[in-house]
């Protein structure tokens, strides 16, 4: 795996909040995603550093295409995750 693919993999963190919502819903802690976003994400810059002064790198065409399609994948995943998470939170009749 080359350096650009590893650097671009950080953009996959957009799927962290939906995954935390599902995990929180499964363990009856739906606030888990909100808590991580409010408490942990602000510390990310201190932990991982800021974007270099040069800005974003020039991506190879294949990496740029994958990054371009990432919001489309997110737009499909997010409603599914919300519906699934809400179904986990809905009390069931016994």
ABEGO torsion letter per residue (X at the ends): XBAAAAAAAAAAAAAAAAAAAAAAAAAGBAAAAAAAAAAAAAAAAAAAEBBBAAEBBBBBAAAAAAAAAAAAAAAAAAAAAAAAAAAAABBBBX
